[in-house]
Amino acid sequence: MHVLTPEEKQAKKQLIATAASKLFQEHDFNEISMAQIASESGVAKGTLFNYFKTKENIFMYLLLSGYQNYLKEVLFDWQNGPQITTWGQLTAFLLKQNHYLIHEKADLLRLNALRAPILEAAADREQTLAGRAALYQISQELGQTIANSITELSAKKASHIFVIQSAIISGLMNMMNLDEFHHDQLPVDFKEFQIDLETEANQLLEFYLQGLQKELER
């Protein structure tokens, strides 16, 4: 009997998560079953449960690893792009990240909307804590790197910007499509409810940054 190495186990875990991510691009969370994920990943259903006890565990893993990867990408962009030393340059950089998050990481934002109301109810506590600890570590590294260039900012404040960024976008997403019900267009004209996600996320983030800059100047 072949005993998997830790590297092989991690590869199998990632294979399952990747299959679930693919299904999530095509279906709503409630439409996806563990049997579908097992079939998509090419593993037996019993094997699937050895790695993730619940569907919520899989998607919590995707959420936390997804945000870890996103922050690593932001850190890479910061370290390898033009030097940023002013608030104007910082704002432009963060608005660029808004665009990337909204247009290239839409599934990550959808997962974030599921975290509190759905995923946490059945996700494994210890696994989630480990994922959040890893996320916190990369967040702290990113915050310190930004603070090294923008001297008015502490690492804590710089790191917190990305919490605010996510909260703004997730909050706006939660209020979008009020003229639809379960993907069906309603026979109504709710113009005041319509949201331009990127435009309004940018406005709110800029407003937050302006307030933060004034607070630090005081």
Backbone as JSON, one array per atom type, in Angstrom:
{
  "sequence": "MHVLTPEEKQAKKQLIATAASKLFQEHDFNEISMAQIASESGVAKGTLFNYFKTKENIFMYLLLSGYQNYLKEVLFDWQNGPQITTWGQLTAFLLKQNHYLIHEKADLLRLNALRAPILEAAADREQTLAGRAALYQISQELGQTIANSITELSAKKASHIFVIQSAIISGLMNMMNLDEFHHDQLPVDFKEFQIDLETEANQLLEFYLQGLQKELER",
  "N": [[0.84, -1.2, 0.0], [0.64, 2.12, -0.96], [1.84, 4.87, 0.76], [1.02, 8.17, 0.98], [3.19, 10.97, 0.58], [3.78, 14.03, 2.47], [3.92, 16.08, 0.54], [2.62, 14.94, -1.64], [0.09, 14.62, -0.55], [-0.65, 17.29, -0.18], [-0.71, 18.07, -2.83], [-2.85, 16.54, -3.76], [-4.9, 17.61, -2.24], [-4.93, 20.2, -3.28], [-5.67, 19.62, -5.88], [-8.33, 18.8, -5.54], [-9.41, 21.19, -4.53], [-9.0, 22.89, -6.72], [-10.71, 21.72, -8.59], [-13.18, 22.2, -7.35], [-13.16, 24.97, -7.47], [-13.34, 25.39, -10.22], [-15.92, 24.41, -10.72], [-17.33, 26.3, -9.27], [-17.07, 28.53, -10.8], [-18.94, 28.11, -12.69], [-21.34, 27.51, -11.5], [-23.76, 28.24, -8.88], [-23.03, 28.27, -5.36], [-24.84, 26.66, -3.85], [-25.67, 24.85, -5.71], [-23.7, 23.04, -6.1], [-22.37, 19.88, -5.37], [-20.77, 17.53, -3.12], [-20.34, 15.14, -4.42], [-20.18, 15.96, -7.09], [-17.84, 17.48, -6.98], [-15.98, 15.51, -6.33], [-16.15, 13.93, -8.64], [-15.34, 15.79, -10.61], [-12.71, 16.25, -9.82], [-11.63, 13.78, -10.06], [-11.3, 11.94, -8.0], [-12.14, 9.41, -5.56], [-15.25, 9.55, -3.75], [-15.04, 8.91, -1.06], [-12.33, 9.35, -0.62], [-12.24, 12.09, -0.99], [-13.5, 13.03, 1.33], [-11.55, 12.49, 3.16], [-9.86, 14.58, 2.97], [-11.36, 16.95, 3.04], [-13.93, 17.55, 5.19], [-16.4, 18.69, 4.81], [-18.35, 20.44, 2.32], [-18.27, 23.15, 2.74], [-15.81, 23.44, 4.01], [-14.04, 23.08, 1.87], [-14.54, 25.34, 0.3], [-14.0, 27.39, 2.06], [-11.29, 26.99, 2.35], [-10.52, 27.62, -0.28], [-11.22, 30.33, -0.29], [-9.53, 31.49, 1.72], [-6.93, 30.72, 0.9], [-7.02, 31.89, -1.57], [-7.13, 34.66, -0.99], [-4.68, 34.89, 0.28], [-2.96, 34.41, -1.9], [-3.7, 36.57, -3.5], [-2.81, 38.8, -1.96], [-0.1, 38.25, -1.97], [0.43, 38.66, -4.66], [-0.09, 41.39, -4.82], [1.97, 42.33, -3.19], [4.15, 41.52, -4.72], [3.76, 43.13, -7.01], [4.12, 45.64, -5.84], [6.8, 45.54, -5.03], [8.13, 45.19, -7.42], [7.36, 47.1, -9.2], [7.22, 50.6, -10.28], [8.81, 52.87, -8.0], [7.09, 53.81, -5.07], [6.2, 56.54, -3.2], [4.58, 58.59, -2.41], [1.31, 59.82, -1.34], [-0.44, 60.16, -3.45], [0.61, 58.46, -5.41], [0.34, 56.06, -4.01], [-2.45, 55.9, -3.81], [-3.16, 55.65, -6.53], [-1.97, 53.2, -7.08], [-3.47, 51.48, -5.41], [-6.03, 51.76, -6.49], [-5.6, 50.57, -8.92], [-5.26, 47.96, -8.02], [-7.84, 47.52, -7.1], [-9.21, 47.39, -9.55], [-8.06, 45.07, -10.62], [-8.82, 43.14, -8.7], [-11.63, 43.2, -8.88], [-12.13, 42.54, -11.57], [-10.53, 40.35, -12.22], [-10.57, 38.63, -10.09], [-13.12, 37.82, -9.45], [-14.51, 35.52, -8.55], [-13.32, 35.07, -6.11], [-14.26, 37.25, -4.66], [-16.98, 36.61, -4.66], [-16.89, 34.31, -3.09], [-16.08, 35.46, -0.68], [-18.37, 36.8, 0.05], [-19.9, 34.71, 0.89], [-18.76, 33.84, 3.22], [-19.33, 34.58, 6.09], [-22.23, 34.18, 6.35], [-22.63, 31.55, 5.39], [-20.32, 29.73, 4.95], [-18.87, 29.6, 7.42], [-20.54, 28.22, 9.09], [-20.24, 25.49, 8.76], [-17.6, 24.94, 8.3], [-14.32, 23.7, 9.14], [-12.99, 24.52, 12.26], [-10.28, 24.61, 13.2], [-8.8, 24.28, 10.86], [-9.63, 26.53, 9.48], [-8.64, 28.53, 11.19], [-5.89, 28.12, 10.91], [-5.59, 28.81, 8.23], [-6.32, 31.5, 8.32], [-4.31, 32.49, 9.94], [-2.09, 32.2, 8.28], [-2.86, 33.97, 6.28], [-2.89, 36.35, 7.73], [-0.19, 36.64, 8.27], [1.01, 37.13, 5.72], [-0.34, 39.45, 5.18], [0.67, 41.16, 7.15], [3.33, 41.29, 6.32], [3.04, 42.55, 3.83], [1.92, 44.98, 4.69], [4.05, 46.06, 6.22], [5.98, 46.38, 4.24], [4.82, 48.34, 2.6], [4.65, 50.41, 4.45], [7.33, 50.96, 4.81], [7.91, 52.49, 2.63], [5.98, 54.53, 2.5], [6.17, 56.8, 4.7], [4.49, 58.0, 6.57], [2.64, 56.12, 7.22], [1.89, 53.43, 9.4], [2.81, 49.95, 9.72], [0.61, 48.51, 10.55], [-1.59, 50.18, 9.9], [-1.26, 50.28, 7.12], [-1.59, 47.61, 6.39], [-4.24, 47.31, 7.14], [-5.63, 48.71, 5.24], [-6.22, 46.96, 3.17], [-8.1, 45.32, 4.26], [-10.19, 47.11, 4.47], [-10.52, 47.67, 1.75], [-11.5, 45.19, 0.77], [-13.85, 45.02, 2.28], [-15.33, 47.21, 1.32], [-15.75, 46.53, -1.41], [-17.05, 44.05, -1.17], [-19.31, 44.8, 0.28], [-20.63, 46.52, -1.52], [-21.1, 44.72, -3.6], [-22.94, 43.07, -2.36], [-25.19, 44.61, -2.4], [-25.83, 44.82, -5.0], [-27.7, 44.2, -8.06], [-30.43, 44.35, -7.29], [-32.61, 44.45, -8.81], [-33.06, 41.96, -9.68], [-34.03, 38.53, -9.14], [-32.9, 35.62, -7.92], [-31.3, 35.38, -10.22], [-33.12, 36.03, -12.19], [-34.57, 38.58, -14.13], [-36.44, 41.16, -12.71], [-39.69, 42.63, -13.25], [-39.3, 45.57, -13.03], [-38.28, 48.99, -12.44], [-35.62, 50.0, -11.07], [-33.73, 52.29, -10.82], [-32.26, 53.82, -9.0], [-31.17, 51.92, -7.41], [-29.13, 50.81, -8.82], [-25.73, 49.88, -9.26], [-22.48, 50.84, -10.08], [-19.91, 48.93, -9.92], [-16.96, 49.08, -9.91], [-16.46, 51.84, -10.24], [-17.77, 53.01, -8.01], [-16.6, 51.62, -5.9], [-14.0, 52.55, -6.16], [-14.4, 55.28, -5.59], [-15.2, 55.21, -2.9], [-12.97, 54.01, -1.71], [-11.01, 55.93, -2.25], [-12.08, 58.04, -0.77], [-11.83, 56.99, 1.82], [-9.01, 56.8, 1.98], [-8.28, 59.5, 1.78], [-9.38, 60.47, 4.17], [-7.87, 58.98, 5.98], [-5.31, 59.95, 5.48], [-5.6, 62.61, 6.34], [-6.14, 62.17, 9.03], [-3.68, 61.09, 9.89], [-2.01, 63.24, 9.43], [-2.83, 64.98, 11.36]],
  "CA": [[0.0, 0.0, 0.0], [1.44, 3.34, -1.07], [1.52, 5.93, 1.71], [1.32, 9.46, 0.36], [4.06, 11.9, 1.27], [3.1, 15.32, 2.71], [3.84, 16.83, -0.71], [1.57, 14.31, -2.44], [-1.19, 14.94, 0.09], [-0.96, 18.68, -0.5], [-1.07, 18.12, -4.25], [-4.2, 15.98, -3.88], [-5.79, 18.61, -1.66], [-5.03, 21.3, -4.23], [-6.43, 19.09, -7.01], [-9.74, 18.87, -5.14], [-9.79, 22.6, -4.43], [-9.05, 23.43, -8.08], [-11.94, 21.21, -9.2], [-14.28, 22.94, -6.75], [-13.09, 26.33, -8.01], [-13.85, 25.32, -11.59], [-17.38, 24.28, -10.62], [-17.86, 27.55, -8.73], [-17.1, 29.49, -11.9], [-20.06, 27.77, -13.56], [-22.56, 27.24, -10.73], [-23.88, 28.81, -7.55], [-22.55, 27.4, -4.28], [-25.86, 25.69, -3.44], [-25.88, 23.87, -6.78], [-22.53, 22.16, -6.17], [-22.38, 18.8, -4.37], [-19.49, 16.85, -2.89], [-20.21, 14.13, -5.47], [-19.72, 16.67, -8.29], [-16.44, 17.86, -6.78], [-15.21, 14.27, -6.43], [-16.11, 13.55, -10.06], [-14.54, 16.77, -11.35], [-11.31, 16.12, -9.42], [-11.17, 12.44, -10.39], [-11.0, 11.15, -6.8], [-13.31, 8.76, -4.97], [-15.92, 10.4, -2.78], [-14.46, 8.62, 0.25], [-11.04, 10.04, -0.56], [-12.55, 13.51, -0.85], [-13.8, 13.32, 2.74], [-10.3, 12.42, 3.93], [-9.19, 15.88, 2.88], [-12.32, 17.99, 3.42], [-15.1, 16.89, 5.78], [-17.63, 19.33, 4.32], [-18.22, 21.32, 1.16], [-17.9, 24.47, 3.26], [-14.37, 23.4, 4.24], [-13.35, 23.27, 0.59], [-14.67, 26.72, -0.18], [-13.26, 28.24, 3.0], [-9.89, 26.84, 1.94], [-10.36, 28.41, -1.5], [-11.29, 31.75, 0.08], [-8.35, 31.94, 2.47], [-5.74, 30.59, 0.04], [-7.18, 32.87, -2.63], [-6.72, 35.97, -0.49], [-3.23, 34.83, 0.48], [-2.33, 34.58, -3.21], [-3.94, 37.94, -3.95], [-1.91, 39.72, -1.26], [1.25, 37.98, -2.47], [0.52, 39.33, -5.96], [0.02, 42.83, -4.54], [3.33, 42.54, -2.69], [5.06, 41.4, -5.88], [3.59, 44.35, -7.82], [4.72, 46.77, -5.11], [8.25, 45.41, -4.99], [8.71, 45.13, -8.75], [6.88, 48.2, -10.0], [7.85, 51.89, -9.99], [8.87, 53.2, -6.57], [5.93, 54.57, -4.59], [6.59, 57.24, -1.98], [3.62, 59.65, -2.09], [-0.07, 59.37, -1.19], [-1.04, 60.1, -4.78], [1.08, 57.22, -6.02], [-0.28, 54.97, -3.26], [-3.86, 55.83, -4.22], [-3.21, 55.11, -7.89], [-1.63, 51.77, -6.98], [-4.58, 50.75, -4.8], [-7.14, 51.73, -7.45], [-5.22, 49.53, -9.89], [-5.57, 46.68, -7.38], [-9.31, 47.41, -7.15], [-9.58, 46.93, -10.89], [-7.63, 43.67, -10.74], [-9.64, 42.31, -7.82], [-13.0, 43.15, -9.38], [-12.24, 41.95, -12.9], [-9.78, 39.09, -12.35], [-10.76, 37.8, -8.9], [-14.55, 37.9, -9.14], [-14.93, 34.35, -7.78], [-12.84, 35.29, -4.75], [-15.21, 38.17, -4.05], [-18.2, 35.83, -4.43], [-16.63, 33.46, -1.93], [-16.04, 36.29, 0.51], [-19.75, 37.1, 0.41], [-20.47, 33.51, 1.51], [-18.0, 33.44, 4.4], [-20.03, 34.67, 7.37], [-23.57, 33.58, 6.42], [-22.73, 30.15, 4.95], [-19.16, 28.88, 5.1], [-18.43, 29.41, 8.79], [-21.46, 27.33, 9.81], [-19.85, 24.08, 8.67], [-16.17, 24.81, 8.04], [-13.52, 23.25, 10.28], [-12.48, 25.66, 13.02], [-8.82, 24.62, 13.25], [-8.33, 24.5, 9.5], [-9.89, 27.94, 9.18], [-7.71, 29.33, 11.98], [-4.57, 28.0, 10.28], [-5.64, 29.6, 7.01], [-6.34, 32.92, 8.67], [-2.98, 32.83, 10.46], [-1.22, 32.37, 7.11], [-3.3, 35.2, 5.63], [-2.45, 37.45, 8.59], [1.26, 36.77, 8.12], [1.32, 37.81, 4.46], [-0.89, 40.8, 5.32], [1.63, 41.93, 7.92], [4.5, 41.52, 5.47], [2.66, 43.57, 2.85], [1.79, 46.25, 5.41], [5.37, 46.58, 6.57], [6.65, 46.79, 3.0], [4.24, 49.62, 2.2], [5.03, 51.41, 5.46], [8.74, 51.32, 4.6], [7.98, 53.49, 1.56], [5.1, 55.65, 2.87], [6.64, 56.91, 6.08], [3.41, 58.4, 7.48], [1.84, 54.94, 7.52], [2.43, 52.3, 10.16], [2.53, 48.67, 9.08], [-0.75, 48.13, 10.92], [-2.52, 50.97, 9.09], [-1.11, 49.89, 5.72], [-2.22, 46.3, 6.26], [-5.68, 47.46, 7.33], [-6.21, 49.24, 4.01], [-6.72, 45.87, 2.33], [-9.34, 44.88, 4.9], [-11.19, 48.1, 4.04], [-10.75, 47.44, 0.31], [-12.37, 44.02, 0.63], [-15.16, 45.35, 2.87], [-16.02, 48.11, 0.41], [-16.2, 45.82, -2.61], [-18.03, 43.03, -0.78], [-20.55, 45.48, 0.66], [-21.3, 46.97, -2.74], [-21.59, 43.53, -4.3], [-24.1, 42.57, -1.64], [-26.33, 45.46, -2.71], [-26.05, 44.86, -6.45], [-28.71, 43.34, -8.69], [-31.7, 44.35, -6.57], [-33.69, 44.33, -9.8], [-33.11, 40.56, -10.06], [-34.33, 37.57, -8.08], [-32.35, 34.32, -8.31], [-30.8, 35.55, -11.59], [-34.2, 36.41, -13.11], [-34.85, 40.01, -14.13], [-37.77, 41.51, -12.23], [-40.35, 43.65, -14.09], [-39.27, 46.81, -12.26], [-37.28, 49.97, -12.85], [-35.0, 50.45, -9.82], [-32.51, 52.95, -11.25], [-31.49, 54.29, -7.86], [-30.52, 50.76, -6.79], [-28.08, 50.31, -9.68], [-24.39, 50.16, -8.76], [-21.31, 50.62, -10.93], [-19.06, 48.39, -8.86], [-15.61, 49.6, -9.86], [-16.5, 53.29, -10.05], [-18.15, 53.36, -6.65], [-15.57, 51.08, -5.01], [-12.89, 53.49, -6.23], [-14.77, 56.51, -4.9], [-15.2, 54.95, -1.47], [-11.6, 53.78, -1.26], [-10.34, 57.23, -2.27], [-12.6, 58.79, 0.38], [-11.19, 56.42, 3.01], [-7.59, 57.17, 1.99], [-8.2, 60.93, 2.1], [-9.62, 60.59, 5.6], [-6.73, 58.4, 6.69], [-4.2, 60.88, 5.36], [-5.86, 63.76, 7.23], [-5.98, 61.68, 10.41], [-2.26, 60.95, 10.19], [-1.4, 64.58, 9.45], [-3.16, 65.61, 12.64]],
  "C": [[0.88, 1.25, 0.0], [0.94, 4.39, -0.08], [1.96, 7.26, 1.11], [2.26, 10.29, 1.21], [3.29, 13.19, 1.56], [2.94, 16.15, 1.43], [2.73, 16.27, -1.6], [0.18, 14.6, -1.88], [-1.61, 16.37, -0.23], [-1.37, 18.83, -1.96], [-2.48, 17.59, -4.48], [-5.23, 16.97, -3.35], [-6.0, 19.76, -2.63], [-5.81, 20.87, -5.47], [-7.92, 19.18, -6.74], [-10.22, 20.31, -5.12], [-9.91, 23.23, -5.82], [-10.31, 22.98, -8.79], [-13.15, 21.95, -8.67], [-14.33, 24.37, -7.29], [-13.65, 26.39, -9.42], [-15.38, 25.23, -11.6], [-18.01, 25.58, -10.16], [-17.91, 28.64, -9.79], [-18.34, 29.3, -12.77], [-21.39, 27.65, -12.83], [-22.58, 28.06, -9.44], [-23.42, 27.79, -6.53], [-23.56, 26.3, -3.96], [-26.1, 24.61, -4.48], [-24.77, 22.83, -6.84], [-22.59, 21.13, -5.05], [-20.98, 18.23, -4.21], [-19.26, 15.79, -3.97], [-19.7, 14.76, -6.76], [-18.24, 17.02, -8.17], [-15.54, 16.63, -6.9], [-15.05, 13.87, -7.89], [-15.21, 14.49, -10.85], [-13.04, 16.61, -11.05], [-10.75, 14.73, -9.73], [-10.76, 11.62, -9.19], [-12.3, 10.51, -6.3], [-13.93, 9.67, -3.92], [-15.37, 10.18, -1.38], [-13.13, 9.31, 0.44], [-11.23, 11.53, -0.34], [-12.76, 13.87, 0.62], [-12.58, 13.16, 3.64], [-9.59, 13.76, 3.96], [-10.08, 17.03, 3.34], [-13.59, 17.32, 3.92], [-16.41, 17.45, 5.24], [-17.33, 20.15, 3.07], [-17.76, 22.71, 1.61], [-16.4, 24.55, 3.55], [-13.59, 23.68, 2.96], [-13.37, 24.74, 0.18], [-14.06, 27.73, 0.79], [-11.77, 28.18, 2.68], [-9.61, 27.67, 0.69], [-10.35, 29.91, -1.19], [-9.99, 32.22, 0.71], [-7.07, 31.82, 1.63], [-5.81, 31.59, -1.11], [-6.75, 34.26, -2.2], [-5.22, 36.01, -0.18], [-2.5, 35.08, -0.84], [-2.51, 36.0, -3.73], [-2.97, 38.91, -3.28], [-0.45, 39.49, -1.66], [1.46, 38.66, -3.82], [0.65, 40.84, -5.78], [1.43, 43.16, -4.07], [4.34, 42.47, -3.83], [4.98, 42.65, -6.75], [4.26, 45.55, -7.16], [6.24, 46.73, -5.21], [8.89, 45.49, -6.37], [8.23, 46.24, -9.7], [7.65, 49.47, -9.71], [7.8, 52.21, -8.49], [7.72, 54.11, -6.19], [6.29, 55.21, -3.26], [5.57, 58.3, -1.56], [2.22, 59.06, -1.97], [-0.77, 59.26, -2.55], [-0.66, 58.82, -5.5], [0.46, 56.0, -5.33], [-1.73, 54.79, -3.68], [-3.99, 55.21, -5.6], [-2.92, 53.61, -7.89], [-2.81, 50.96, -6.45], [-5.8, 50.7, -5.72], [-6.86, 50.72, -8.56], [-5.52, 48.15, -9.31], [-7.08, 46.45, -7.3], [-9.75, 46.82, -8.48], [-9.26, 45.45, -11.06], [-8.52, 42.75, -9.92], [-11.05, 42.13, -8.37], [-13.1, 42.36, -10.68], [-11.55, 40.6, -13.03], [-10.01, 38.14, -11.18], [-12.23, 37.8, -8.47], [-15.03, 36.73, -8.29], [-14.47, 34.46, -6.33], [-13.79, 36.22, -3.99], [-16.55, 37.48, -3.76], [-18.05, 34.93, -3.21], [-16.65, 34.27, -0.64], [-17.44, 36.65, 0.99], [-20.42, 35.92, 1.11], [-19.87, 33.21, 2.88], [-18.82, 33.43, 5.68], [-21.38, 33.96, 7.36], [-23.61, 32.08, 6.12], [-21.51, 29.31, 5.33], [-18.8, 28.58, 6.55], [-19.33, 28.45, 9.58], [-20.98, 25.89, 9.81], [-18.37, 23.87, 8.34], [-15.44, 24.38, 9.31], [-12.84, 24.43, 10.96], [-10.94, 25.74, 12.96], [-8.22, 24.87, 11.87], [-8.5, 25.97, 9.1], [-8.92, 28.85, 9.93], [-6.31, 29.3, 11.36], [-4.52, 28.84, 9.0], [-5.62, 31.09, 7.29], [-4.99, 33.37, 9.22], [-2.0, 33.05, 9.3], [-1.56, 33.66, 6.37], [-2.81, 36.42, 6.42], [-0.95, 37.71, 8.41], [1.63, 37.51, 6.84], [0.78, 39.24, 4.49], [0.08, 41.7, 6.08], [2.88, 42.25, 7.11], [4.22, 42.61, 4.44], [2.56, 44.94, 3.52], [3.13, 46.87, 5.75], [6.12, 47.08, 5.35], [6.14, 48.15, 2.53], [4.67, 50.72, 3.17], [6.49, 51.83, 5.31], [8.88, 52.4, 3.53], [7.14, 54.73, 1.85], [5.29, 55.88, 4.35], [5.55, 57.32, 7.06], [2.6, 57.2, 7.96], [2.59, 53.97, 8.42], [2.11, 51.03, 9.39], [1.1, 48.24, 9.34], [-1.77, 48.87, 10.06], [-2.46, 50.54, 7.63], [-1.79, 48.55, 5.47], [-3.74, 46.41, 6.3], [-6.37, 48.01, 6.08], [-6.84, 48.13, 3.19], [-7.94, 45.2, 2.94], [-10.48, 45.81, 4.46], [-11.53, 47.91, 2.57], [-11.74, 46.3, 0.11], [-13.77, 44.31, 1.15], [-15.97, 46.24, 1.95], [-16.6, 47.33, -0.78], [-17.27, 44.79, -2.26], [-19.36, 43.66, -0.41], [-21.33, 45.96, -0.55], [-21.87, 45.79, -3.52], [-22.86, 42.98, -3.67], [-25.36, 43.36, -1.97], [-26.6, 45.56, -4.21], [-27.21, 43.96, -6.86], [-30.01, 43.24, -7.88], [-32.9, 44.36, -7.52], [-33.76, 42.91, -10.36], [-33.52, 39.72, -8.85], [-33.92, 36.19, -8.57], [-32.01, 34.32, -9.8], [-31.88, 35.9, -12.61], [-34.46, 37.91, -13.0], [-36.28, 40.26, -13.68], [-38.37, 42.6, -13.12], [-40.45, 44.98, -13.36], [-38.21, 47.74, -12.84], [-36.69, 50.6, -11.59], [-33.67, 51.16, -10.14], [-31.64, 53.38, -10.08], [-30.75, 53.15, -7.16], [-29.31, 50.27, -7.61], [-26.71, 50.78, -9.19], [-23.37, 49.87, -9.85], [-20.18, 50.22, -9.99], [-17.69, 49.04, -8.79], [-15.59, 51.1, -9.58], [-16.77, 53.64, -8.59], [-17.2, 52.78, -5.61], [-14.37, 52.0, -4.99], [-13.19, 54.77, -5.46], [-14.69, 56.32, -3.38], [-13.79, 54.72, -0.93], [-10.82, 55.09, -1.24], [-10.79, 58.08, -1.07], [-11.95, 58.3, 1.67], [-9.73, 56.87, 3.1], [-7.39, 58.65, 2.31], [-8.4, 61.16, 3.59], [-8.46, 60.08, 6.42], [-5.53, 59.35, 6.63], [-4.39, 62.09, 6.28], [-5.69, 63.37, 8.69], [-4.52, 61.6, 10.8], [-1.55, 62.3, 10.24], [-1.67, 65.3, 10.74], [-2.31, 65.05, 13.78]]
}
